[in-house]
C-alpha cells in the first residue's frame, strides 16, 4: 500500500471513529432518565439512607481517570481528552492529551497555588487560582475538590441531609444543608446517586456498575452566555490509590514566556478542543 492510499485509509478510519463516538454519545443522551418532580411522599429514613450511601460510595480521597469530553460551553463546541489526578485537599493534575507529541497543557494545583504550562508553546501562567484556570481551559468553574466530588457523584462530607421525599419504590430525593438536592435511584438492589443539583449546576450519572460513575453529564441550571452542557466519559479509573507528591509539582522551563489569564480566556474552551483533539 502506498503512502497516499495509507493516508486515505487513515482518514476514513478517523471519520468512522468520529461518527461512532458521536452516535454513541447521542445514544447515551437519549437514555437520560427523567428525574422525579412534584411533592412525592414523605421519606422518613432519609437521614439513614443518605449516610449509608455516602459512606458506601463517597469515600473518594484520590481519583485518577482519563476524561473524554464532549458538549458545549456557550456557543463553543467542546471535545477532547484530559488525564486528571485529584487528591484531597485541593491537589490536582490535568493534562490535555493530544493525538501525538507533548500535551496541549499541563495544570497542577495545590491549596492556594496553581501553575499552567503550555509545553507546545513554552508559555506559562502562574499567580491565579485553580478555579479561574480550569474555567478558562474547559469552561467549568470548579475547584479540584469540587471536580472530584462531581466525578464521583458525591457531595462534600460537610453537607448534611435536611429532608427527603420518595417517588414510588425506586426513587428518592434528599434536600441538603447547602441548598442542593440529591437524587437516588435503586440500582442493583440498593440506592445509588444518579443526579446532584447544587449551586447553579446539575450533575447526572450513568453506567453505575463501578465504584464511580463511568458517565457524567454536567449542565448549567441558568441559561447564560457561557452555559455548560458537557458529558464526561471516564476510563482507566483508579480510586484511593497513593499519588506521589511529585505528580502535583511542575517545573517551569526557564525560557517559558509568561501569559495572563486574560490571554488564556481569549482563546476559549474551543482552543482546548482543537488542541487536544487534533482539530
C-alpha positions, 0 to 999 in steps of 0.5 A: 500500500502506498503512502497516499492510499495509507493516508486515505485509509487513515482518514476514513478510519478517523471519520468512522471513529468520529461518527461512532463516538458521536452516535454513541454519545447521542445514544447515551443522551437519549437514555437520560432518565427523567428525574422525579418532580412534584411533592412525592411522599414523605421519606422518613429514613432519609437521614439513614439512607443518605449516610449509608450511601455516602459512606458506601460510595463517597469515600473518594480521597484520590481519583485518577481517570482519563476524561473524554469530553464532549458538549458545549460551553456557550456557543463553543463546541467542546471535545477532547481528552484530559488525564486528571489526578485529584487528591484531597485537599485541593491537589490536582493534575490535568493534562490535555492529551493530544493525538501525538507529541507533548500535551496541549497543557499541563495544570497542577494545583495545590491549596492556594497555588496553581501553575499552567504550562503550555509545553507546545508553546513554552508559555506559562501562567502562574499567580491565579487560582485553580478555579479561574484556570480550569474555567478558562481551559474547559469552561467549568468553574470548579475547584479540584475538590469540587471536580472530584466530588462531581466525578464521583457523584458525591457531595462534600462530607460537610453537607448534611441531609435536611429532608427527603421525599420518595417517588414510588419504590425506586426513587428518592430525593434528599434536600441538603444543608447547602441548598442542593438536592440529591437524587437516588435511584435503586440500582442493583438492589440498593440506592445509588446517586444518579443526579446532584443539583447544587449551586447553579449546576446539575450533575447526572450519572450513568453506567453505575456498575463501578465504584464511580460513575463511568458517565457524567453529564454536567449542565448549567441550571441558568441559561447564560452566555457561557452555559455548560452542557458537557458529558464526561466519559471516564476510563482507566479509573483508579480510586484511593490509590497513593499519588506521589507528591511529585505528580502535583509539582511542575517545573517551569522551563526557564525560557517559558514566556509568561501569559495572563489569564486574560490571554488564556480566556481569549482563546476559549474552551474551543482552543482546548478542543482543537488542541487536544483533539487534533482539530 
